């Protein structure tokens, strides 16, 4: 009898050990670092048993102008999971394209639906937010010279029965944006270049004034100037 009880208990313990566990990535939000970005190198599949992909359309949009973000400005970012049921989830981060480091500042503008994770470098849904399919937050653009950036997002349409990690569907999205170079930014960059020579329009070096001249810099740029006296 004792032996039977021991065997039965062992079977239950093994079943509990291997039973699919509900994780933080299910209802209460992603634990962070699951956006599918180059730096994260991980997505929702580390927490969810994904059975399919691209069953719905996802997109990341913003009110950033088509000619790029202005450093220091704050913009609104919208994440959308189209034609989805519930529950749903997401995580989005932003990285600069040169070395794929996190960039910009994320602001949680709707705490009931979203929350910051990964040391503030990403945003995800809350328990209440998993009943939505659209989430909105703000992002402050990084410093001058950061260059092109990309928002990376991983989206989950959870499977059924609700509360199980079985049968979930994953889609990944990205939004790339260039930096808008303002006149003031050009002035900042000019500090880092040195003048090589001054030429007239015939290609001869000169120190003349009161006429159009070509200023040649070591970074390859050429400026047309007229210095009047």
N, C-alpha and C positions, 0 to 999 in steps of 0.2 A: 504494500500500500504506500509506504513512504517513498519507495522507488518510483512509483507511478506519479506521485505528487511532484517529485523532483523533476522527472522528465517533462511533465506538463508545464511546470514553472519555467523550465529552460526554453521550451518552445515559445512561450509567451514573451520571454525576455528577448529572444532572437527576433521575434516578429516586431516588437516595439523598436528594436535597434534599427531594423531595415525598413520600417514603415515610412513613407514619404512625410517629411516634417514640414509644417507650415513655418515659413521664415519671415524675417522682417521685410524681405523683398516682396512679400505677398500682399498684405493689406496695410501695414503701417508705414510703408515707404522703403525705398532701396537703402541698403546699408552704406552706399557710396562706392564710387569707383567701378560702376557697372554700365557705363555709357557707350562702350564700344569704341572709345576714342583711342588714338595711338598711345597716349600716356597711360590710360586706364588698362588697356589691353584685356578687357573683360566686359561681358555684358550680362543680361538677365539670365542667361542659360546657366550661370553658376548657382543660381537660387531656384530656378524654375525648370521643370521637366518640359521643355518646349517640344510640341508635337507638330508645329507648322510655322511658316513664316509668310509675311506679306499678304495675309488674309484681309487686311484692312490697309487703308492709306494713311500714312502719317506725314506730318510736315512740321517744320519749324519756320516761323515767319517773324518779321520784326518791322518796326517803323524806321529802321535805319535807311537813309537815302541810298539810291542806286550807285551814287558816286563814292560811297564809303562812310565809315564812322568818323566822327571828329573826336580826337582824344579828349577825355575828361567829360564828355557829354553822357547823359543817361538816356537809355532807350528802353522800349517795352518789347519783350520777347513773348511770343505765343507758341505753345506746343499743342498740337491738335491730333487726335486719333479719330479719324473719320469713320462713320458708319459702325461704330463699336457699341457693344452692349456694356454690361458691367459685371464684375469690377474691372477697372483698368488701372494701369500704373505707368510711371515713366521716371527717367532720370536724365538730366541734361547738364553738360559742362561746356566750358569754352577754353580753347587752347590756341596759342599763336602757332602759325604754320612752320616757322623755321626750326624750332627745336621741340615743339609740341609740349610746352610748359603751360600751366594754367594761367589765364590772363583775364583782366577785367575784374569787376566786383559785382557779385550777384546780390540782389535785394529781394527778400521775400515779402511781396506786397499783399499776399492773401494767406495769412497763417492758418486759417481753417482748412485750406485745401492743399497748401504746399509747405515745405520745410527745407532748410539748408542742410546738406550733409557733406562728408568728405572735407572737413575743416573749412566749410563755407565755399568750397570750390565747385559745388554742384547743387542742384535743386531737384527735389523729388516730391511725390504726392504724400499726403497724410492719410489716415484712416478714412476721414470724411471725404478726402479728395479722390479716393479710388472709385467713387460713384460718378465722377465726371469724365468727360473725354476731351476737355479743353482746359489748359492751365496757363496762367499769365504771371509773369514776373518782370522785374527790371534788371538792367545790366549797365554798369558804368564802364565806358570804354577806357582802355589802358592808356599809358603815357605815349607821347610822341615818339615815333620810331619803332613801335612794336610791330607794325606791318600787318600783313593779312592774318585774319583769325578765322576759326571755324567753330561753330556750335555743333556738338555731337549729342544725339539723343537716342536712347533705347526705350521702346514702348512695349508694354505687355497688355494683351487682352487675355484675362485669366480664364481658365477652363472651368468645367463644371464636374462634380458638384462644387459649389462655392466653398472655399476654405481648403481645397485640395490643390497641390502643386502639379497635378497631372492634367495634360491637355491644354496647356497655355500656348499662346501664339505671340511671336516676337516680330517686331519690325524695327529697323534702324534708320535714322535720318541724320542728315548733316546740312548745315547752312554755312557757306563760306562768304566772308565779307572782307573787302579791302579797306585799308586806312586812307582817309581823305587827307591829302597833304595841303594844309592851309598855308597862306603866305607867311604867317608867323613861323610855321614849322620849317619852311624853306630857309628862313633866316637862321633858325637853330642849326640846320644841317650845314649852312655856309660856314659856320664857325669851325667845322672840322676839315675844311679843305684849304689848300694853300695855292696862292697865285704863282704860276710858272712863268708866264710872259704875257706881254701886251703886243698885239699885232694890229697893223692897219688893214684895210680891206684888200691890199695887195699881198698880204702875208709877210710884210716886213716888220721886224721888231721896232717899236717906237716908244717915245715918252711924250709924244705930243698931246695937246689938250684941245678943247673946243672943236672936236671932230669925232665922228663915230669910230670906236675902236673895239677890238675883240679881246676880251680877257680870258685867258686859258688857265684852267685849274688842274691840279694833280688828280682829281677824281674823274677827269674826262669831261667835265661840264665846260660850256663856253657861254659867256655873257656878252651881250652887246651893250656898251655904255658910251655916254657922252659926258665928259667932265668939263664943266664950264667955269671959266675964271674971268 
